[in-house]
Amino acid sequence: MLKKWIVKDSRTQEPFILPEIVNGLGKLVRDILISREICDEESVHAFFNSDTLFDPLLMKDMGKAVDLIKDALSTGKKITVYGDYDCDGITSTVMLYSYLTALGGEADWYIPSRDEGYGLNNEAVEKIANGGTELIITADNGVTAFSQAELIREKGISLIITDHHNCPDKLPTADAVVNPKQKDCSYPFKELAGCGVVLKLICALENSNGFDVIEQYGDLAAIGTIADIVPLAGKGGSDIENRSIVTLGLRGLECSENIGLRSLMKKAGLSNPEEISSTEVAFILCPRINAAGRFAHPAKAVELLLCENHETASAKAEELCVFNSQRIEEERRIIAQIEEVIKKSPSLLNERILILSGKDWHHGIIGIIASRMVTRFGKTCVIITMSEGQPAKGSCRAVKGFSIHEMLTFCSETPEISDKKESLLLKFGGHAGAGGFSAENDNIPALTERILQYAERFHNTVPVAEIAADCVPNAADITAENVEKLDTLQPFGEGNPPPVFFLPECLLKHKRPLKEGKYTSMTIVYQNREFKVLDFSKCYADFWYKVGDKIDLMLSFSLNEYNGETDVSMKIIDIRLCGITSMQDRIFAAKDVYEKIAREEFDNIDPKLYSRIIPSTADMKRVYGIVRDSFCMDMVCQKSLIAGINYCMLRVIIDIFEGAGLVEYNRVSDYIKVIETSQKTDLEKSELLIKLKEIRELKEKTS
């Protein structure tokens, strides 16, 4: 699936003078900083120095919260920390509960299961009240818990809300609301994770600047911050506190005193804590912590991180690894079912939004599946699971430029396409990039139509998936020394992704299979220098580029050590023939037109375009020859584009061929093949071709 490449070419920019602190970090690091607009003294200093920790008392209601907690501790009141079932909520809960008990407080904790739903619920409040709690402190939730806050007040229990989610105009009734996103909160940094807010609360209780508190709790705060995908970099010193938390917290992993966390690292294969990166935390530790809430109960992860017995911790860590394996297997099962759905209904891929629904798909992982589908098909995706006797649940992920929150808000309003007066959604929440909802099963057809209605109304031309490159390096700058210095840009995460490099006009000099053909190794020539490149995204049999091809590459760089020597290792993120990048705007415009044809939105198509849509016999012969010599649609697409066939016309031709039984195209595997036949086919009788010609004639008459 073609993605839009965004490239910043530092070679075309005016020389830029960076602060002295950058001297000695090499050309690659300098170009990346310029690309990311981290150029002035303040932002560069904040980026490379983990000393940006603000006074926690700047946060609204922080003083009130501190007084309430200190009073509860001094008078022996029971305190319950009420967390959330994801990694951020779990680490937040463990941090605050550990701190309160370390001070000798009578404390308890509660985390709802995914079946209970996000945040405070009435049954849990009743249970906590019956247990004698006199103060509830939420962690990573609470700013929308209006009815639950009223119930807590009726029970005579004090309530402190600590949260980081967007605040409604009116807040729940609470004794203190600690959230930097409150409109009248003067705290300089608004993007803390839930565990970051809890960390600041502990700092305030300790009357600390934060650095000594991070020594104790930074390991958990770093994990929760990474898991919640909050920004890890910014353009100014006041926009970068998360980076300090994660940087210092990762250092804390090296000597973490948390027995459960050390057991989990060992079971997950992270045997050297000194070298754990934010990427390993994100893809190895966080999924295992989250797996507890997905396949059992999040309490199991809390119990592990609170465990003080090595043998017990080892067993609990192993249990989380088993849950994670179950998560992986369930992902495979659901994706296999989705592939079958798309094979049977390939027209789904032509909609503005990819909407997929199934029975008994595990609601704890449909968000992961939605993300996978966005990556795979380059479109905003909605995954819906339905179970008998339970409301349907949906999870949404968007490409840049599409707002999930706006879409769900639109769907929550009285639907114009339904006789029902009530909202099609029971609950919903999220932000631009991601969100979730619940709905009655009977409303799913109407909801699906409503989502598509939103997309048509507000995104006549839909945003497409992108890959952004930080710079176009000179071959002379691609050295082991310069690549090693890329580590100074760590920790990587939201707002500070691992660097991506664009290498245009490379010559494919050699290629060979790796790992029995599972992967591909190649030698390229870039600016008269040879480099080794690895492709782990496809097997050697599917790597269709030939020796001698001129190619453009999106790459990541790392170092490889072998036999005592260190050299640069390049890994492919995306690859295409030279010439494709320069025409990509036209490609995506043509793709949009083709999908409108597939949806029969002919009134949405400029009449002037039909001359470029309707193929001639010569066009069809040319594409047939390309298909005959190819095995995948990506290969056919790129070769056809280079040959002068625009994307829309190509897809129309493929549809004509399919209708005539000349080709078989699997849109899931992307494989395409010619179906050999001795019968001669008159393609001019194609229903699609006839229809397009009739529409063109009608448009010409009426224009």
N, C-alpha and C positions, 0 to 999 in steps of 0.2 A: 504494500500500500504506500503510494507516494506521499511523502510529508513535505511541508514547505520548509525550505532551508532559509534561515536568517543568518547572515554572515556580516560581522563587523571586521573590516579590513584595515588594520592599523597602518598598513603600508601606504594608504591613501590619505592618512591624517597628517596634520601639521605636527612637527616635533613637540612633545609635551614634556615639561619639566616637572618631575615628581619630587616629593620631599626627600630629604637626605636619607631617611630611614630605609628607603627602598634600594639604595645603592648596594650593589653586590648581590642582589637577588636574581639577576639575570634578565635577559630580554623577554622570555616567555611570561614571567611573572609581571613585568612592567606592562606588557601589552594587555594582559588580562585585567589588571587594575584600571587601566585607561578605558578598556571596553566596558567595565562595570561601573565606571564613573566614580571610582574610589581614588581620587586624585589630590584633594586638598590636604593640608596638614592635619586638620582635625580628624577627618574620616580615615586617613591612612594610619594615624597614630592609634585610633580606636580599634582598627582592624587588626593590627599586629600586637597590641598590648591588651592583655586580659585584665584590665583594671577599671572597667566601666561598670560600677555597681552603685546605684543611686540610694539615697536615704529612704528606707522603707516608710518612714513617717510622712513622706510626701503623698502617699497614697490615701485617698479619702477613706475615712472611718478606721484607719489602721490604729490610731490611738485608742478609739473606743474598743476595738477588738482586743487590744493588748490589756486594757484595764479589766474587761470582762473575764478574760482567760486567767489573769493573775488572781483575780478575786475568787474564781472557781477553784484554782489550785490551792489557795491559802485557806479556804473554808471547807475543803474536802468534797466539793460538789462533783458528781459524776459527769464526765464529758464524753460525748460520742462524736467521733469523726465520721462523717457520711460522705463517702467517695463515689467514684464512677467506675464502670467495669472495664474501661480501656486502660492502656499502659500509663497514660498521663494521670488518670484518676487513681490507679493502683499505687503508683510511686508517690503521689501526693498524700494519699492516706497513710502509707507506711512511714513517710517522713514525719508527719504531724503526730501520729499516734506514738511513734518511737520517742519523739521529743517530749511529749506530755508524760509518758510513763517514766522516762529518764529523770524527770523532775519529781517523781513520786506521786504524780496525779492519779486519781481514780479515773481511768480512761477505757473506752471501748471503741470499736470501729464497726462500720456497716457498709457493705457495698452491694447494691442490688444486682441480681442476675440480668442477663439480657432479656429474659422473658418478662421481668418486672418493668423493663424500660428504663430510659435515661432519667437520672435525677431523683429527687425526693418523691415518694409515693405514700399515700395515706396509710396503707397496711404497715409499711415499715415504720412510719412515725408512731403508730399505735404500739407496735412492738417495742420500740426504743423507749417510749414513755413508760410502758409497763415495767421496764427494766430499771427504772429509777433515775434516768438521765435528767439532768437539770440544765445542761447546755449542749446544744448541737452545733457543730462547726462543719459546714459543707466544704468539700474539696473538689474543685473542678466542676461544680454544678451549683444551681440554686437561683440564678437571676431571673428565671421564668417560673419559679415554683410558688405561684400566688396562693392557691388554695391550701397547699401543704404548709406554707408559712403561717396562714391564719389558724390552721389546726394546731400547729406547734404553740402558737400564742395562747390558744384556748386551753391547752394542756399546762400552761404555766411554765413552759420551758423557754429559756433564752435561745436566740438563734443568731449565729454569725455566718454570713455567706461569704465564702472565698471562691471566686470564679474568674474566668478570663474571657468568656464568650460575650458576644455583642449584647448590650443592655437594651431592654425596651424603654420607652419613654417613662413609664411608671415602673417602680421596683417593688418587689414583694415587701411585706411588713417584716422587718428584721431589726435586731438591736445594732447590727453593724453590717454593712455591705462593702467588702473589700474587693474591688475590681477596677483595674486601671482604665477600663474602657467606659466608665461612667462619664457622662458629658462634663460634669463639673469636677472631675478628678485632675489634680495638677501633676500627677506623676509623669515624668518625662517620657517614659517608654511604655507604649500601649500593647505590645505584642508578646507579653509573657505567656508561657503555658500555664496550666493550672498548678503544676508543681513549682513553677517559678513564683507564683503568687504565694503559695505556701512557704516557700523558701524565704521570701521577704517578710512574711508574718513571723517566722522563727527568728529572723534577724532583728525584727522590732522587739520581740519578747526578750531577746538577749542584749538589746541595746548595742547591736553590733553593726560594723560597716559591711559585714557579709563574708569576708574572706575566711574567718575562722569557722563560720557556720558551714561554708562550702567544703571545708576540710572534713566535716562530719557527714554532711548530707549531699554533697555535690555529685557523688556517683549516681544516686537515684534521680536527682534533679536533672542531670545531663541526659539520662535515659528517657525520662518523661518528656523533656523538651524536644529531643530528637524525634520521639515517637509521634508527637502532636503536630509535626511539620510546621512549626512556627519559624519566622525568619531568623536566620543565623548571621545575617550581615545587613549592612545598610550604608547609606552614603554620608552619614553624619554620626558624630560621637554619641548623640542622644538616641540613636536608633540601632543600638548594637549590644544591649545588655545580655541577650540570649547567647551571643557568641562568647561572652566572658563566662557565663554559667557552664556552657558545654565544654569550653576549653579547659577550665579549671576542674570540672567534674570528670572529664576523661583522664586527667592526671590522677584524680582520686581513685579511679578504677585500678590503677597500678598497685595500690596498697590498701584496697578496700577492706574494712573490717566486717563487712556484711557477709556472714557465712553463707547465707542462701544465694546471694548474688555471685559469690566466688564459685559455688557449686554449679550454678547455672552456666557460668562461663566455661567451666571445665567440661561439663556434659555437652555443651554446644560446640566443643572443639576449639575454643579460644584459650589455648594453653599459655599464651604469653600476654598477660594483661598490659604489659608495658607498650605493646604495639597495637592495641585496639583502637580503631578509628571510628569516627561517627558513622561511616558507611557500614561497618561491621555491626555496630550497635543497632542501626536501622534495619538491617536485613537478617540479623542472626538473633540478637537478644530480644528486641521488641516483639517480633512475631511469636516467640515462645511465651512471653509474658501475656500477650493478648490472647494466645491460644487457650489459656485457662478459662477465660470468659466466653470463648466461642464454643468449646466442647465440653465444659464441665461447669465450674463456677469460678468467678474471679477471686473468690476467697482463697482458692488454692495458691494463686500467685502471691497474695498478701501473706499467707502463712509461710510460704517459702522465704520471702524477703524479711520476715520477722524471726525466722528460725535461728536458734542458738546452739543447735546440736548438729555436728558435722554429718553423722550417719543419717539422721532424719532429713537434713537438707539435701543430701545426695539423692535420696529416694524421691523427694518432692521435685527436685530439679529434673530427674529422669522422667517423672510423670508429665511435667510440662513439655518435655521434648517429644513424648509420645503423643500428647495432644496436638503438637505442631505437625507431626507426621500425619495425624488424622486430618488436620486442616488441609495439608497438601493433597492427600488422596481425595478429599471431598471436592477440592478445586478441580482436580482432573475429571471427576465424575460429572460435575456440573458443566464444565467446558465441553466435554464430549457430548452432552445432551444439547447444549447450545449449538454446537457444530451441526448436529442432525437437524435442528430447527432451521438453521440457515440454509442447509442443503435443500430442504423441502420448500422453503420460502425465501429464495435469494432476493426477492424484491424488498425485503426488510432492509437490506444494505443501501437501498436507494432513497430511503427516507432521510429527512433532515436530521433526525435523532434515531439512534438505534435503540429500540425498545424490545426487550426480551423477557418473557415470563415463563415460569414453570412451576410444577407442583413439588412441594417439600424440598426445595433448595434451601440449604442451611442459611438462615437469615444472618448468622454471624459472619459470613464470608462473602455475601453478595456485593459488598463494597469493593472487596479485592477483585472480584470477577469483573465488576464494572470498569475498574482501572485497567485490567488486562484487555478488555474489549476496546477501550479508547486507544490504547497503544497499538493494538492489532489492526483496527479498522479506521483509525484516525477520525472518529466521530464521537460527539457527546453520547453517552450511553446511560440507559435506565434499565436496571435489573429488578424484576419483581418476582417474589416467591409467594405462593399461595398454599395454605394448609387448611384442611377441613376443620371447621369450628374455631378458627383463629382469623383475625384480620390479616389481610395481605400486607406484606412489608416490601418497601422498595428502597433501593440505594442508587444514587446518581453520581456520575463523574463527568466533568465537562472539559472540553478543549478551551484554550485561552480565547477570550472574547465572548464566551457564552456564560450566562449567569444561572446556575441551578436555583439559587434562592429566589430570583425573579420568576423563574419558571414555576416553582412550587407555589409561590404567592398567587400567581395567575390561576393555577389549578385549584387553589383553596377558595377562590371567589365563586359566586353562584354561576354554575356552568351554563353557557348559552346553548350547548348542544345536548342538554339533557332536560327531561321533564322534572327532575328532582330539584327541590328548592334548597336543600342543604349542600354544604361543601362536599366535594368528591373525596376529600382527605379527612381522616380522623385527626392526625397529628402530622406535623412536618417541621423540618429545621435544616439549617445548613448555611452555606455561604456561596460565593460565586463558583468555586471550583468543585464543590461536593455537597451532598445533602442526602437526607433520607425522609421517608414518610411511611405512614400506615393508612390503609383504606379498606373498606368493605370489599370482599371478593367480588360481589355482584357489580361493583362500580368500576372494576378494572377496564372493561371495554370502553366505557365512557371516559375514563381517566386517560387511557391511551390516546383516544381521539383528541382530548383536551390538550395534552402535551404536544401533539403534532400541530394542533391549531395555534398554540403559542409560538412554536418554531416558525410556522409559515407567516404569522403576523409580524413577528419581530426580527426574524432572521430569514428573509427571502433568499439571501445568499448566506449560507451557514459558514461560520469560522471553521478553519481546518487545523489539524494537528501540525505542530511546528517542531523543528530541531534548530537550536540556536548555537552558533559557533562564536567563541570569544574572539578569535583572531585568525589570520592567515599567516602562519609563521614562515620565515625564511628557512630554507634547508640548513643553512650554516648555523642557525640558532637551535636546531634540534639536536642537542647534545645531552649526554648522561648528566653532566653537571647542571645544566639548565632544567632538565626534567626533575632531577632530585629536589630542586628548590621549589617546585610546585607544591610540595608538602607544606611550605610556609603559609599557603592559603587555607589550610585545614583549620577548623573542622568544616566539612562540607555538609550541606543540607539546604533547606528552603531558603531562597534568596542568595545562596552561595553554593551553586552546584559544582560538581567536579568539572574542570575545564574541558571544553570541546574545541578541537582544532579543525580547520578546513584546509584541505590540501587539494588545490585544483590542478587539472591537466597532468595527472600522473600516468606513467606508462606501466602497464602490467607486464612485467618481464618474465615472471615465473610463478607457477602455483603448484601446490602439492597437497595431498590429504594429510590430516593429522588425526590421531586416535582412531585408527581404522576407518577413516572417512567421516567421523562425526563432525569435524571442523576443517577449516581451510587455512593453510599458510601460504603466503605469497610474498614475492619480492616486487617492489615498485621502484620506479625511478622518478624522483621529484627534484626539479631544478638540478639535474645532472648528478644527483646523489642517490645511492641505493638504500632502501629501508626495508626491514622485515615487517609485515603486517599480518595480523591474525583476525579471522572472522569466526566467532563462536555462535553467530546467529543462525547459521544454516549449515547443513552437511555439505561435504565436497560435491556430492552428486547434484545438489541443487545450486551450486555456485556456477552460474552460467557464463560469467565473463571470461573471455578468452585471452591467452597470451597475445600481446600486441595491441589490446584495447587501450584507448585513452579514457581514463576514469577520473571522477571527482570523488573525494572521500571526506566524510566526517569521522574524526578519530578521537580517541583518548590516548594519552601517553602514560607510560609507567616504566619502571626499570626492571630488567631481568638479569639475574646473576647466574652464570653457568661457568663451571671450571675456573672459578676465580676471576672471571671477567664480567664487567657490567656494561650492558648496552641498553638502548632504548627499545621498549616493546610498544608497538602500536596496535590498538584494538579497534576494529570497525564498529562504528555506531550506525552509519548508513553509507550506501554506495550507489553511484549511478554513472552512466556514460557521460562523457564530456558533452556539453551542449544542452543537457536537460535543465540545468540550473538556470541558465539565462532565459529559458522560455517558461519557467514554472508559473508565472502569473497567468499566462495564457492557458496553461494546462488546467489550473484550478478553475478558471472561468469556464472552460470547456466542460470540465467535469460537472460543474453546477448545472450547465445547460442539459447535459446528458441525463442527469438525475431528474430534471424537470420533465424531460421527454418520457422517462420511465414511469413517472407518476402521472403522466398525461396532463401536465399543467401547460398546455400549449399557449394559452393566453399570456403566460409569463415569459414567453420567449420572443425576443426581438425578431421581427420578420426578416430583417436583413441577414440573419445568421443562417437561414435555411440553405443558402448556397454552399455554406461550409459544413453543413450537417449531413446533407443527402449525398451518399457516395455514388461515384460513377462505376461502371463495370471495371475500368482500369484500376480504380482505387481498391475495389474488392479483390481483384486478382493479386494486387501487390500485397495486401494484408494476408490473403490466403497463403501466399508463398512464405511470408514471415512466420505464420502460425505453423506451417508444415516443418519449418526448420527450428522450431522452439519447443519448449515443454512447460513454460510457466507464463502467466499473464504479465508479470513484471518485465520479462524478457521481450514479449510481444509489444508491450506498451512502449518501452524505451526505444526499441528498434523502429517502430512505426513513427514515433515522434521525430526521430532523427531523419527518417525517410520523408518527412513532410506531411504525414497524416495526423491531423489534430485529434486530441483525445476524444472529443465527442463523436466525431465521425468513426473513429476506431471502435468505440463501444457499440455504436449503431451497427457497424459491420459485423461485429461478433454476435450481436443479437440476431441479425439476419442469418448468419451461418448456423446458429443454434436452432433457429426456427426451421431451417431447411434440413436439419440433421447432418450438417457437414462437420461440426465440431462439438466437442464435449468440454464444458468449462466448469470446474469445481471451484466455487468462490471461497470455500474454506481453505483448501490446500493451495489455491492459486494455480493448480495445474490445468493446462489446456492441451487438447490434442485433436488432430484431424481424425474424423471417422471415415475410413476408406469405404468407398461405394463405387459400383460400376455404373450406376444410374446417373444420367446427366440432369442437373438441377437448374431450373430457370429462376435465378435469383430476382429477376424483375417482377416475379409474381409474389414476392415476399409481402405478407400483410403489412408489416412495419414499413417497408419501403413505399408501398402504395399509399399508406396512410399519410406518411410524411410529405409525399408529393402532392397529395390532395390538399393538405393543410397549407402547403406553400402556395399553391394556385389560389386557394381561397384568400390567403393573406394578400397576395398580389392584386387580386380583384378589388379588395376592400380598402387597400391603402391609397 
